[in-house]
Amino acid sequence: MKIVRSRYLPLRGFDAINLCGVLFVHQGVYLSGELINHERIHTAQMRELCFVLFYVLYLAEWLVRLLRRGNAYRAISFEREAYDNQRDASYLSHRRHFAWRHYLGAGNRTHRKNKKHPI
């Protein structure tokens, strides 16, 4: 994954964005090992979906998740896989192809945990 420091990308409010395996980072933003690993997981997801399909599915899932309660971005299966495994530096060496599918039905489970009634 190539890392590019930029003044213009990503848009305001974001520290970094991974576009087709190239990580654009605002100048002055600290790149932690966790952030780099998170974005490397996204690059693996993009490659197995030939990049374009990744973005189509990402957008479609985000739109569906917007209709539900909770944080649509954090509920996306691609993000859930990346956040769950960003601390494991060896994750990509033992990651199964299409591992993000495991998170598809997960919905906003993390948000339901905080409610007082059982799932």
Residue, then its C-alpha position, 0 to 999 in steps of 0.5 A: m500500500k502506497i502512502v501519500r501525504s496531502r493537503y487536499l485529500p481526504l476531505r475535511g473531518f477525516d485523517a486518511i482515506n484509502l483509494c484503490g490501495v493508495l492511502f491519502v493522509h493529511q500532512g501532520v497526521y500521525l500514522s499509527g500501526e493500527l491505522i496502517n493495519h486497518e487500511r491494509i485490511h481494506t486494501a485486501q478487501m478491495r483486491e478480492l472484489c476488484f476495487v470497483l465492486f468493493y466501492v459499490l458494496y460499501l456504498a450500498e451497505w452504508l445506505v442500508r445501514l443508514l435506515r437503521r439505528g446506530n452508526a452506519y459507518r461503524a456497522i458496515s461489514f468491511e469496517r467491522e472486520a478492519y476495526d476488529n482486527q486492526r490491532d493484530a499485526s499478523y491478521l493479514s497473514h492468516r486472514r481468509h478470503f472474503a472474511w468481511r462476509h462474516y460481519l454481514g448479518a451483524g448489523n448494529r449489534t454493538h449498539r444493541k448491547n447497550k440496550k437494557h433488553p436482550i437481543 
